[in-house]
Amino acid sequence: MEERLGLSGDKLEDAFDDLLYGVRSVSGSVEGVLSHFDKRNIRFRSDRDMNRFVELYSKFSNTTRMPCNRGYTPDEMMQMTPPEERFKSLSLGPNIRKSLQTGEMDIENFRKQILTMELPSEALRFDLLKQLADIKPSAPQPEKQKKVGRNDPCPCGSGKKYKRCCGK
């Protein structure tokens, strides 16, 4: 941080204390930290430096012991959780739902993919299939017929003007 942000002394120590407090209080998202830096007029010299910071901050936050985790790090908590318990549910997003409803995506093809894909638990598969069953394809919209004007030829094919034929 000293080298990349050009911080030294008390300002460097304050920035690190803010980072540590943010991580331990669980409210220290990367966006929050970057916003906090911005408020304190701490700027990165380049996007590359900022990306490197984000990478290091993520590693730092995932390996910091937290009171809310009873002293465990987020990485340790993830390792202690059995794979089938890590993900309880998945939900189909609004774009996928819309694509399935309008027919842009084939529901049956999607169902087959869910049945064959490797998932951590059968409960997830069941949940996805249930969501898929709840999606009702929208009925095709009937094409609106162009309104016939009084002086247009009659749509019955007689050759007369509409007002003199069927439009009476």
C-alpha positions in Angstrom: 0.0 0.0 0.0 2.9 2.3 0.8 4.4 1.9 -2.6 1.3 1.7 -4.8 -0.8 4.4 -3.1 2.1 6.7 -2.1 1.1 6.6 1.6 3.5 6.9 4.5 3.5 7.2 8.2 0.2 7.9 10.0 -1.8 8.0 6.8 -0.6 4.5 5.9 -1.3 3.2 9.4 -4.8 4.7 9.4 -5.6 3.2 6.0 -4.6 -0.3 7.2 -6.5 0.1 10.5 -9.6 1.0 8.4 -9.1 -2.1 6.3 -8.7 -4.4 9.3 -11.8 -2.9 11.0 -13.8 -3.2 7.8 -12.9 -6.9 7.3 -13.5 -7.9 10.9 -16.9 -6.1 11.1 -18.1 -8.0 8.0 -19.2 -4.8 6.4 -15.9 -4.4 4.5 -16.9 -5.2 1.0 -14.4 -4.2 -1.7 -16.8 -1.5 -3.0 -17.1 -0.1 0.5 -13.3 0.0 1.0 -12.8 1.7 -2.3 -15.5 4.2 -1.5 -13.9 4.8 1.9 -10.5 5.4 0.2 -12.1 7.8 -2.2 -13.6 9.8 0.7 -10.2 10.0 2.3 -8.6 11.2 -1.0 -6.6 8.0 -1.3 -6.2 7.3 -5.0 -4.6 4.4 -6.9 -2.0 5.4 -9.5 -3.5 3.0 -12.2 -6.2 0.5 -12.8 -3.6 -2.2 -12.6 -2.7 -1.1 -9.0 -6.4 -1.1 -8.1 -7.0 -4.6 -9.5 -4.0 -5.9 -7.6 -5.3 -4.3 -4.4 -8.7 -5.9 -4.9 -7.1 -9.3 -5.4 -5.0 -8.9 -2.2 -7.9 -7.5 -0.2 -10.0 -10.5 -1.1 -7.3 -12.9 0.0 -6.8 -10.8 3.1 -10.5 -10.8 4.0 -10.9 -14.6 3.4 -8.0 -15.4 5.7 -8.8 -13.0 8.6 -10.2 -14.5 11.8 -13.6 -13.0 12.5 -15.6 -12.9 15.8 -18.9 -13.5 13.9 -17.4 -16.8 12.7 -16.3 -17.8 16.2 -12.7 -17.0 15.4 -12.6 -18.9 12.1 -11.7 -17.4 8.7 -14.2 -17.5 5.9 -11.9 -20.0 4.1 -12.0 -22.3 7.1 -15.7 -22.0 7.4 -16.1 -23.0 3.7 -13.8 -26.1 4.2 -15.8 -27.2 7.3 -19.1 -27.1 5.4 -19.9 -30.3 3.5 -20.2 -29.6 -0.3 -23.9 -30.6 -0.3 -24.6 -28.0 2.3 -22.8 -25.1 0.7 -25.6 -24.3 -1.8 -29.1 -24.7 -0.5 -30.9 -23.3 -3.6 -30.4 -21.7 -7.0 -32.9 -19.5 -8.6 -33.5 -18.8 -12.3 -32.9 -15.1 -13.0 -35.4 -12.8 -14.6 -33.7 -12.9 -18.0 -33.7 -16.7 -18.1 -37.4 -16.7 -17.0 -38.3 -14.2 -19.7 -36.4 -16.2 -22.4 -38.2 -19.4 -21.4 -41.6 -17.7 -21.3 -41.2 -16.1 -24.7 -39.8 -19.2 -26.3 -36.3 -17.8 -27.0 -35.0 -20.7 -24.9 -36.6 -24.2 -25.2 -38.0 -25.3 -21.9 -37.7 -29.0 -22.7 -34.1 -28.6 -23.7 -33.4 -26.7 -20.6 -35.1 -29.4 -18.5 -32.9 -32.0 -20.1 -29.8 -30.0 -19.3 -30.8 -29.7 -15.6 -31.4 -33.4 -15.4 -27.9 -34.2 -16.8 -25.8 -31.5 -15.2 -23.7 -32.2 -12.2 -25.0 -30.5 -9.1 -23.9 -30.7 -5.5 -27.3 -32.1 -4.3 -30.5 -33.6 -5.7 -32.4 -30.9 -3.7 -30.9 -28.3 -6.0 -32.0 -30.2 -9.1 -35.5 -30.6 -7.6 -35.6 -26.9 -6.8 -34.6 -25.9 -10.4 -37.1 -28.3 -11.9 -39.8 -27.0 -9.7 -39.0 -23.4 -10.8 -39.0 -24.5 -14.4 -42.4 -26.1 -14.0 -43.8 -22.9 -12.6 -42.8 -21.0 -15.8 -45.8 -20.9 -18.2 -44.9 -20.1 -21.8 -46.8 -17.0 -22.9 -49.5 -17.6 -25.5 -48.5 -16.3 -28.9 -50.0 -12.9 -29.5 -52.4 -12.9 -32.4 -51.3 -10.5 -35.1 -53.3 -7.4 -35.1 -55.2 -6.9 -38.3 -54.8 -3.6 -40.0 -58.0 -1.6 -39.6 -59.7 -1.2 -43.0 -60.3 2.4 -44.0 -63.7 3.5 -45.5 -62.2 4.1 -49.0 -59.9 1.0 -49.0 -60.9 -2.1 -51.1 -63.1 -4.5 -49.2 -61.2 -7.4 -47.6 -64.0 -9.8 -48.8 -62.5 -9.6 -52.3 -65.5 -8.1 -54.1 -63.4 -5.3 -55.5 -65.8 -2.7 -54.2 -64.8 0.0 -51.6 -65.3 -1.1 -48.1 -67.9 1.7 -47.4 -70.1 0.4 -50.3 -69.7 -3.3 -49.5 -69.2 -4.8 -46.0 -68.8 -1.4 -44.2 -72.5 -0.5 -44.4 
